[in-house]
């Protein structure tokens, strides 16, 4: 009953497994602020509001108010992240 546990019987953790799962995720390591800022730089507030019609983008928009709303609203954040991924694809293709 008082025997010490042998660490060799514990399953080995694979530290390389976690980074490999995120290797092809273009959102990995990006903050929401960086995403919103890139979208505003690319489309402007009006263009962003046209593409994702949210009040935080159309009525007195700011990075701070947008982040506050997006952090509390998962469905809106998903739309913004999807637009960011679309923007990246469009840039790679030589679009706008």
C-alpha positions in Angstrom: 0.0 0.0 0.0 2.9 2.4 0.7 4.8 1.7 -2.5 5.8 4.8 -4.5 4.2 5.1 -8.0 6.4 4.3 -10.9 6.3 7.1 -13.5 7.2 4.7 -16.3 3.6 3.3 -16.2 2.0 6.7 -16.7 1.0 7.5 -20.3 3.6 9.7 -21.9 2.4 13.2 -22.8 3.1 14.2 -26.3 4.1 17.9 -26.3 4.4 17.9 -30.1 0.8 16.8 -30.5 -0.8 20.1 -29.4 1.1 22.4 -31.8 0.6 20.0 -34.7 -3.2 20.3 -34.4 -3.0 24.1 -34.7 -0.3 24.2 -37.4 -2.7 24.9 -40.2 -5.1 27.1 -38.3 -4.6 30.7 -39.5 -6.4 32.1 -36.4 -4.0 30.3 -34.0 -2.0 32.9 -32.0 -4.1 35.9 -33.2 -5.9 38.0 -30.7 -9.4 39.2 -31.5 -8.1 42.7 -31.4 -5.6 41.9 -34.2 -8.4 40.3 -36.3 -10.7 43.3 -35.9 -7.9 45.8 -36.6 -6.9 43.9 -39.8 -10.5 43.8 -41.0 -10.9 47.6 -40.3 -7.6 48.3 -42.1 -8.7 46.2 -45.1 -12.4 47.1 -45.4 -12.9 50.2 -43.3 -15.7 50.5 -40.7 -18.3 51.0 -43.4 -17.2 48.0 -45.4 -17.0 45.9 -42.3 -20.5 47.0 -41.3 -21.8 46.1 -44.8 -20.2 42.6 -44.6 -21.1 41.9 -41.0 -24.1 44.0 -40.1 -23.5 44.5 -36.4 -24.3 47.8 -34.5 -20.7 47.8 -33.0 -19.5 48.2 -36.6 -22.2 50.6 -37.9 -23.1 53.0 -35.1 -20.2 55.0 -33.6 -17.7 52.1 -34.2 -14.5 51.7 -32.2 -12.1 48.8 -31.6 -12.9 48.8 -27.9 -16.6 48.7 -28.2 -16.4 46.0 -30.9 -14.1 43.9 -28.8 -16.4 44.2 -25.8 -19.4 43.0 -27.8 -17.6 40.3 -29.7 -16.1 38.8 -26.6 -19.6 38.4 -25.1 -21.3 37.2 -28.3 -19.9 33.9 -29.7 -22.1 33.9 -32.9 -20.9 37.4 -33.8 -17.3 36.5 -33.1 -17.7 33.5 -35.4 -18.9 35.7 -38.2 -16.0 38.1 -37.8 -13.5 35.2 -37.7 -15.1 33.8 -40.9 -14.8 37.2 -42.6 -11.1 37.4 -41.6 -10.4 33.9 -43.1 -12.3 35.0 -46.3 -10.2 38.2 -46.4 -7.0 36.1 -46.1 -8.1 33.8 -49.0 -9.1 36.8 -51.1 -5.7 38.5 -50.5 -3.8 35.3 -51.4 -5.8 35.0 -54.7 -4.9 38.6 -55.6 -8.3 40.0 -54.9 -9.1 43.4 -53.3 
